[in-house]
């Protein structure tokens, strides 16, 4: 059996408004009509690997699953705690601080727009 490297990206989507939530709910994130209504951050596979332990902690803490094969939601009420946990992981990291920064910035967007965080 041949081993194939996984290049599947991970998406973090934030809805700026009701139209953004509609785009996320119906899979219309890439449609031009909706692009101004949401913020999508893409993490390439290598960036995801840098976040692995943080993602595992968030899954455990908030009883959710983050994976490339299923979409999940971090509720807005948990975002502040997720930021706190993420900053702790960023401080402990010797490398990849910019990847953690990108992740934290998207969580902060969720607070600003009072949005859940949608992982896909």
CNS distance restraints for C-alpha pairs under 8 A (distance, minus, plus):
assign (resid   6 and name CA) (resid  45 and name CA) 7.28 0.50 0.50
assign (resid   7 and name CA) (resid  44 and name CA) 7.09 0.50 0.50
assign (resid   7 and name CA) (resid  45 and name CA) 5.49 0.50 0.50
assign (resid   8 and name CA) (resid  44 and name CA) 7.10 0.50 0.50
assign (resid   8 and name CA) (resid  45 and name CA) 6.22 0.50 0.50
assign (resid   8 and name CA) (resid  68 and name CA) 6.76 0.50 0.50
assign (resid   9 and name CA) (resid  42 and name CA) 6.48 0.50 0.50
assign (resid   9 and name CA) (resid  43 and name CA) 5.56 0.50 0.50
assign (resid   9 and name CA) (resid  44 and name CA) 4.64 0.50 0.50
assign (resid   9 and name CA) (resid  45 and name CA) 5.62 0.50 0.50
assign (resid   9 and name CA) (resid  68 and name CA) 7.24 0.50 0.50
assign (resid  10 and name CA) (resid  42 and name CA) 5.82 0.50 0.50
assign (resid  10 and name CA) (resid  43 and name CA) 5.08 0.50 0.50
assign (resid  10 and name CA) (resid  44 and name CA) 6.55 0.50 0.50
assign (resid  10 and name CA) (resid  45 and name CA) 7.45 0.50 0.50
assign (resid  10 and name CA) (resid  48 and name CA) 7.24 0.50 0.50
assign (resid  10 and name CA) (resid  67 and name CA) 7.64 0.50 0.50
assign (resid  10 and name CA) (resid  68 and name CA) 6.10 0.50 0.50
assign (resid  10 and name CA) (resid 119 and name CA) 7.05 0.50 0.50
assign (resid  10 and name CA) (resid 120 and name CA) 5.76 0.50 0.50
assign (resid  11 and name CA) (resid  40 and name CA) 6.65 0.50 0.50
assign (resid  11 and name CA) (resid  41 and name CA) 5.77 0.50 0.50
assign (resid  11 and name CA) (resid  42 and name CA) 4.71 0.50 0.50
assign (resid  11 and name CA) (resid  43 and name CA) 6.28 0.50 0.50
assign (resid  11 and name CA) (resid 118 and name CA) 7.79 0.50 0.50
assign (resid  11 and name CA) (resid 119 and name CA) 5.54 0.50 0.50
assign (resid  11 and name CA) (resid 120 and name CA) 4.99 0.50 0.50
assign (resid  12 and name CA) (resid  40 and name CA) 5.74 0.50 0.50
assign (resid  12 and name CA) (resid  41 and name CA) 5.22 0.50 0.50
assign (resid  12 and name CA) (resid  42 and name CA) 6.53 0.50 0.50
assign (resid  12 and name CA) (resid 106 and name CA) 7.42 0.50 0.50
assign (resid  12 and name CA) (resid 117 and name CA) 6.52 0.50 0.50
assign (resid  12 and name CA) (resid 118 and name CA) 5.56 0.50 0.50
assign (resid  12 and name CA) (resid 119 and name CA) 4.73 0.50 0.50
assign (resid  12 and name CA) (resid 120 and name CA) 6.62 0.50 0.50
assign (resid  13 and name CA) (resid  24 and name CA) 7.49 0.50 0.50
assign (resid  13 and name CA) (resid  38 and name CA) 6.82 0.50 0.50
assign (resid  13 and name CA) (resid  39 and name CA) 5.68 0.50 0.50
assign (resid  13 and name CA) (resid  40 and name CA) 4.52 0.50 0.50
assign (resid  13 and name CA) (resid  41 and name CA) 6.48 0.50 0.50
assign (resid  13 and name CA) (resid 117 and name CA) 5.93 0.50 0.50
assign (resid  13 and name CA) (resid 118 and name CA) 4.97 0.50 0.50
assign (resid  13 and name CA) (resid 119 and name CA) 6.48 0.50 0.50
assign (resid  14 and name CA) (resid  20 and name CA) 7.68 0.50 0.50
assign (resid  14 and name CA) (resid  38 and name CA) 5.48 0.50 0.50
assign (resid  14 and name CA) (resid  39 and name CA) 5.09 0.50 0.50
assign (resid  14 and name CA) (resid  40 and name CA) 6.50 0.50 0.50
assign (resid  14 and name CA) (resid 106 and name CA) 7.55 0.50 0.50
assign (resid  14 and name CA) (resid 109 and name CA) 7.09 0.50 0.50
assign (resid  14 and name CA) (resid 110 and name CA) 5.87 0.50 0.50
assign (resid  14 and name CA) (resid 113 and name CA) 7.89 0.50 0.50
assign (resid  14 and name CA) (resid 115 and name CA) 6.04 0.50 0.50
assign (resid  14 and name CA) (resid 116 and name CA) 6.64 0.50 0.50
assign (resid  14 and name CA) (resid 117 and name CA) 5.50 0.50 0.50
assign (resid  14 and name CA) (resid 118 and name CA) 6.55 0.50 0.50
assign (resid  15 and name CA) (resid  19 and name CA) 7.73 0.50 0.50
assign (resid  15 and name CA) (resid  20 and name CA) 4.44 0.50 0.50
assign (resid  15 and name CA) (resid  21 and name CA) 5.16 0.50 0.50
assign (resid  15 and name CA) (resid  24 and name CA) 7.54 0.50 0.50
assign (resid  15 and name CA) (resid  37 and name CA) 6.28 0.50 0.50
assign (resid  15 and name CA) (resid  38 and name CA) 4.40 0.50 0.50
assign (resid  15 and name CA) (resid  39 and name CA) 6.53 0.50 0.50
assign (resid  15 and name CA) (resid 110 and name CA) 7.76 0.50 0.50
assign (resid  15 and name CA) (resid 113 and name CA) 7.21 0.50 0.50
assign (resid  15 and name CA) (resid 115 and name CA) 5.77 0.50 0.50
assign (resid  15 and name CA) (resid 116 and name CA) 7.53 0.50 0.50
assign (resid  16 and name CA) (resid  20 and name CA) 5.79 0.50 0.50
assign (resid  16 and name CA) (resid  21 and name CA) 7.72 0.50 0.50
assign (resid  16 and name CA) (resid  37 and name CA) 5.22 0.50 0.50
assign (resid  16 and name CA) (resid  38 and name CA) 5.09 0.50 0.50
assign (resid  16 and name CA) (resid  39 and name CA) 7.26 0.50 0.50
assign (resid  16 and name CA) (resid 113 and name CA) 5.42 0.50 0.50
assign (resid  16 and name CA) (resid 115 and name CA) 7.01 0.50 0.50
assign (resid  17 and name CA) (resid  21 and name CA) 6.48 0.50 0.50
assign (resid  17 and name CA) (resid  37 and name CA) 6.12 0.50 0.50
assign (resid  17 and name CA) (resid  38 and name CA) 7.48 0.50 0.50
assign (resid  17 and name CA) (resid 113 and name CA) 7.50 0.50 0.50
assign (resid  18 and name CA) (resid  22 and name CA) 6.22 0.50 0.50
assign (resid  19 and name CA) (resid  23 and name CA) 6.27 0.50 0.50
assign (resid  19 and name CA) (resid  34 and name CA) 6.88 0.50 0.50
assign (resid  19 and name CA) (resid  37 and name CA) 6.09 0.50 0.50
assign (resid  20 and name CA) (resid  24 and name CA) 6.33 0.50 0.50
assign (resid  20 and name CA) (resid  29 and name CA) 7.87 0.50 0.50
assign (resid  20 and name CA) (resid  34 and name CA) 6.33 0.50 0.50
assign (resid  20 and name CA) (resid  35 and name CA) 7.91 0.50 0.50
assign (resid  20 and name CA) (resid  36 and name CA) 7.98 0.50 0.50
assign (resid  20 and name CA) (resid  37 and name CA) 4.46 0.50 0.50
assign (resid  20 and name CA) (resid  38 and name CA) 4.88 0.50 0.50
assign (resid  21 and name CA) (resid  25 and name CA) 6.01 0.50 0.50
assign (resid  21 and name CA) (resid  38 and name CA) 7.76 0.50 0.50
assign (resid  22 and name CA) (resid  26 and name CA) 6.08 0.50 0.50
assign (resid  22 and name CA) (resid  28 and name CA) 7.82 0.50 0.50
assign (resid  23 and name CA) (resid  27 and name CA) 5.77 0.50 0.50
assign (resid  23 and name CA) (resid  28 and name CA) 4.42 0.50 0.50
assign (resid  23 and name CA) (resid  29 and name CA) 5.19 0.50 0.50
assign (resid  23 and name CA) (resid  34 and name CA) 6.26 0.50 0.50
assign (resid  24 and name CA) (resid  28 and name CA) 6.16 0.50 0.50
assign (resid  24 and name CA) (resid  29 and name CA) 5.78 0.50 0.50
assign (resid  24 and name CA) (resid 118 and name CA) 7.85 0.50 0.50
assign (resid  28 and name CA) (resid  34 and name CA) 7.10 0.50 0.50
assign (resid  29 and name CA) (resid  34 and name CA) 6.36 0.50 0.50
assign (resid  29 and name CA) (resid  35 and name CA) 6.54 0.50 0.50
assign (resid  29 and name CA) (resid  38 and name CA) 7.60 0.50 0.50
assign (resid  29 and name CA) (resid  40 and name CA) 7.98 0.50 0.50
assign (resid  30 and name CA) (resid  34 and name CA) 7.29 0.50 0.50
assign (resid  30 and name CA) (resid  35 and name CA) 6.57 0.50 0.50
assign (resid  31 and name CA) (resid  35 and name CA) 6.50 0.50 0.50
assign (resid  34 and name CA) (resid  38 and name CA) 7.04 0.50 0.50
assign (resid  35 and name CA) (resid  39 and name CA) 7.63 0.50 0.50
assign (resid  41 and name CA) (resid 106 and name CA) 7.24 0.50 0.50
assign (resid  43 and name CA) (resid  47 and name CA) 5.61 0.50 0.50
assign (resid  43 and name CA) (resid  48 and name CA) 6.05 0.50 0.50
assign (resid  44 and name CA) (resid  48 and name CA) 6.33 0.50 0.50
assign (resid  45 and name CA) (resid  49 and name CA) 6.37 0.50 0.50
assign (resid  46 and name CA) (resid  50 and name CA) 6.60 0.50 0.50
assign (resid  47 and name CA) (resid  51 and name CA) 6.57 0.50 0.50
assign (resid  47 and name CA) (resid  99 and name CA) 6.29 0.50 0.50
assign (resid  48 and name CA) (resid  52 and name CA) 6.11 0.50 0.50
assign (resid  50 and name CA) (resid  96 and name CA) 6.53 0.50 0.50
assign (resid  50 and name CA) (resid  99 and name CA) 7.33 0.50 0.50
assign (resid  51 and name CA) (resid  55 and name CA) 6.00 0.50 0.50
assign (resid  51 and name CA) (resid  99 and name CA) 7.64 0.50 0.50
assign (resid  51 and name CA) (resid 100 and name CA) 7.12 0.50 0.50
assign (resid  52 and name CA) (resid  56 and name CA) 6.21 0.50 0.50
assign (resid  53 and name CA) (resid  57 and name CA) 6.21 0.50 0.50
assign (resid  54 and name CA) (resid  58 and name CA) 6.22 0.50 0.50
assign (resid  54 and name CA) (resid  85 and name CA) 7.86 0.50 0.50
assign (resid  54 and name CA) (resid  86 and name CA) 6.66 0.50 0.50
assign (resid  54 and name CA) (resid  89 and name CA) 6.62 0.50 0.50
assign (resid  55 and name CA) (resid  59 and name CA) 6.10 0.50 0.50
assign (resid  55 and name CA) (resid  66 and name CA) 6.97 0.50 0.50
assign (resid  56 and name CA) (resid  60 and name CA) 6.22 0.50 0.50
assign (resid  57 and name CA) (resid  61 and name CA) 5.96 0.50 0.50
assign (resid  58 and name CA) (resid  62 and name CA) 5.87 0.50 0.50
assign (resid  58 and name CA) (resid  63 and name CA) 7.83 0.50 0.50
assign (resid  58 and name CA) (resid  64 and name CA) 7.67 0.50 0.50
assign (resid  58 and name CA) (resid  82 and name CA) 6.87 0.50 0.50
assign (resid  58 and name CA) (resid  85 and name CA) 7.98 0.50 0.50
assign (resid  59 and name CA) (resid  63 and name CA) 5.35 0.50 0.50
assign (resid  59 and name CA) (resid  64 and name CA) 4.72 0.50 0.50
assign (resid  59 and name CA) (resid  65 and name CA) 5.51 0.50 0.50
assign (resid  59 and name CA) (resid  66 and name CA) 6.77 0.50 0.50
assign (resid  60 and name CA) (resid  64 and name CA) 6.98 0.50 0.50
assign (resid  62 and name CA) (resid  74 and name CA) 7.62 0.50 0.50
assign (resid  62 and name CA) (resid  78 and name CA) 7.56 0.50 0.50
assign (resid  64 and name CA) (resid  72 and name CA) 6.95 0.50 0.50
assign (resid  64 and name CA) (resid  73 and name CA) 7.60 0.50 0.50
assign (resid  64 and name CA) (resid  74 and name CA) 7.65 0.50 0.50
assign (resid  65 and name CA) (resid  70 and name CA) 7.93 0.50 0.50
assign (resid  65 and name CA) (resid  72 and name CA) 6.32 0.50 0.50
assign (resid  66 and name CA) (resid  70 and name CA) 7.26 0.50 0.50
assign (resid  66 and name CA) (resid  71 and name CA) 7.20 0.50 0.50
assign (resid  66 and name CA) (resid  72 and name CA) 6.26 0.50 0.50
assign (resid  66 and name CA) (resid 119 and name CA) 6.58 0.50 0.50
assign (resid  66 and name CA) (resid 120 and name CA) 7.58 0.50 0.50
assign (resid  67 and name CA) (resid  71 and name CA) 7.29 0.50 0.50
assign (resid  67 and name CA) (resid 119 and name CA) 7.91 0.50 0.50
assign (resid  67 and name CA) (resid 120 and name CA) 7.02 0.50 0.50
assign (resid  68 and name CA) (resid 120 and name CA) 6.04 0.50 0.50
assign (resid  69 and name CA) (resid 120 and name CA) 7.52 0.50 0.50
assign (resid  70 and name CA) (resid 120 and name CA) 6.20 0.50 0.50
assign (resid  71 and name CA) (resid 118 and name CA) 6.99 0.50 0.50
assign (resid  71 and name CA) (resid 119 and name CA) 5.43 0.50 0.50
assign (resid  71 and name CA) (resid 120 and name CA) 4.31 0.50 0.50
assign (resid  72 and name CA) (resid 118 and name CA) 5.92 0.50 0.50
assign (resid  72 and name CA) (resid 119 and name CA) 5.27 0.50 0.50
assign (resid  72 and name CA) (resid 120 and name CA) 6.64 0.50 0.50
assign (resid  73 and name CA) (resid 116 and name CA) 6.57 0.50 0.50
assign (resid  73 and name CA) (resid 117 and name CA) 5.59 0.50 0.50
assign (resid  73 and name CA) (resid 118 and name CA) 4.62 0.50 0.50
assign (resid  73 and name CA) (resid 119 and name CA) 6.12 0.50 0.50
assign (resid  74 and name CA) (resid  78 and name CA) 6.71 0.50 0.50
assign (resid  74 and name CA) (resid  79 and name CA) 7.04 0.50 0.50
assign (resid  74 and name CA) (resid 116 and name CA) 5.74 0.50 0.50
assign (resid  74 and name CA) (resid 117 and name CA) 4.99 0.50 0.50
assign (resid  74 and name CA) (resid 118 and name CA) 6.48 0.50 0.50
assign (resid  74 and name CA) (resid 119 and name CA) 7.87 0.50 0.50
assign (resid  75 and name CA) (resid  79 and name CA) 6.78 0.50 0.50
assign (resid  75 and name CA) (resid 115 and name CA) 7.78 0.50 0.50
assign (resid  75 and name CA) (resid 116 and name CA) 4.68 0.50 0.50
assign (resid  75 and name CA) (resid 117 and name CA) 6.50 0.50 0.50
assign (resid  76 and name CA) (resid  80 and name CA) 7.97 0.50 0.50
assign (resid  76 and name CA) (resid 110 and name CA) 6.94 0.50 0.50
assign (resid  76 and name CA) (resid 111 and name CA) 7.00 0.50 0.50
assign (resid  76 and name CA) (resid 114 and name CA) 6.45 0.50 0.50
assign (resid  76 and name CA) (resid 115 and name CA) 5.67 0.50 0.50
assign (resid  76 and name CA) (resid 116 and name CA) 4.39 0.50 0.50
assign (resid  76 and name CA) (resid 117 and name CA) 6.96 0.50 0.50
assign (resid  78 and name CA) (resid  82 and name CA) 6.22 0.50 0.50
assign (resid  79 and name CA) (resid  83 and name CA) 6.15 0.50 0.50
assign (resid  79 and name CA) (resid 107 and name CA) 6.37 0.50 0.50
assign (resid  79 and name CA) (resid 108 and name CA) 7.98 0.50 0.50
assign (resid  79 and name CA) (resid 110 and name CA) 7.29 0.50 0.50
assign (resid  79 and name CA) (resid 111 and name CA) 6.88 0.50 0.50
assign (resid  79 and name CA) (resid 116 and name CA) 7.81 0.50 0.50
assign (resid  79 and name CA) (resid 117 and name CA) 7.96 0.50 0.50
assign (resid  80 and name CA) (resid  84 and name CA) 6.41 0.50 0.50
assign (resid  80 and name CA) (resid 111 and name CA) 7.44 0.50 0.50
assign (resid  81 and name CA) (resid  85 and name CA) 6.26 0.50 0.50
assign (resid  82 and name CA) (resid  86 and name CA) 5.98 0.50 0.50
assign (resid  82 and name CA) (resid 107 and name CA) 7.69 0.50 0.50
assign (resid  83 and name CA) (resid  87 and name CA) 6.05 0.50 0.50
assign (resid  83 and name CA) (resid 104 and name CA) 6.03 0.50 0.50
assign (resid  83 and name CA) (resid 107 and name CA) 6.45 0.50 0.50
assign (resid  83 and name CA) (resid 108 and name CA) 7.45 0.50 0.50
assign (resid  84 and name CA) (resid  88 and name CA) 6.39 0.50 0.50
assign (resid  85 and name CA) (resid  89 and name CA) 6.46 0.50 0.50
assign (resid  86 and name CA) (resid  90 and name CA) 6.12 0.50 0.50
assign (resid  86 and name CA) (resid 100 and name CA) 7.07 0.50 0.50
assign (resid  86 and name CA) (resid 103 and name CA) 7.99 0.50 0.50
assign (resid  86 and name CA) (resid 104 and name CA) 6.57 0.50 0.50
assign (resid  87 and name CA) (resid  91 and name CA) 6.15 0.50 0.50
assign (resid  87 and name CA) (resid 100 and name CA) 7.68 0.50 0.50
assign (resid  87 and name CA) (resid 104 and name CA) 7.29 0.50 0.50
assign (resid  88 and name CA) (resid  92 and name CA) 6.41 0.50 0.50
assign (resid  89 and name CA) (resid  93 and name CA) 6.17 0.50 0.50
assign (resid  89 and name CA) (resid 100 and name CA) 7.86 0.50 0.50
assign (resid  90 and name CA) (resid  97 and name CA) 5.71 0.50 0.50
assign (resid  90 and name CA) (resid 100 and name CA) 5.63 0.50 0.50
assign (resid  90 and name CA) (resid 101 and name CA) 7.48 0.50 0.50
assign (resid  91 and name CA) (resid  97 and name CA) 7.81 0.50 0.50
assign (resid  93 and name CA) (resid  97 and name CA) 6.52 0.50 0.50
assign (resid  96 and name CA) (resid 100 and name CA) 6.65 0.50 0.50
assign (resid  97 and name CA) (resid 101 and name CA) 6.06 0.50 0.50
assign (resid  98 and name CA) (resid 102 and name CA) 6.13 0.50 0.50
assign (resid  99 and name CA) (resid 103 and name CA) 6.34 0.50 0.50
assign (resid 100 and name CA) (resid 104 and name CA) 6.06 0.50 0.50
assign (resid 101 and name CA) (resid 105 and name CA) 5.97 0.50 0.50
assign (resid 102 and name CA) (resid 106 and name CA) 6.46 0.50 0.50
assign (resid 103 and name CA) (resid 107 and name CA) 6.50 0.50 0.50
assign (resid 104 and name CA) (resid 108 and name CA) 6.18 0.50 0.50
assign (resid 105 and name CA) (resid 109 and name CA) 6.26 0.50 0.50
assign (resid 106 and name CA) (resid 110 and name CA) 6.43 0.50 0.50
assign (resid 107 and name CA) (resid 111 and name CA) 6.63 0.50 0.50
assign (resid 107 and name CA) (resid 117 and name CA) 7.21 0.50 0.50
assign (resid 108 and name CA) (resid 112 and name CA) 6.26 0.50 0.50
assign (resid 109 and name CA) (resid 113 and name CA) 6.16 0.50 0.50
assign (resid 110 and name CA) (resid 114 and name CA) 5.58 0.50 0.50
assign (resid 110 and name CA) (resid 115 and name CA) 4.76 0.50 0.50
assign (resid 110 and name CA) (resid 116 and name CA) 6.22 0.50 0.50
assign (resid 110 and name CA) (resid 117 and name CA) 6.37 0.50 0.50
assign (resid 111 and name CA) (resid 115 and name CA) 6.54 0.50 0.50
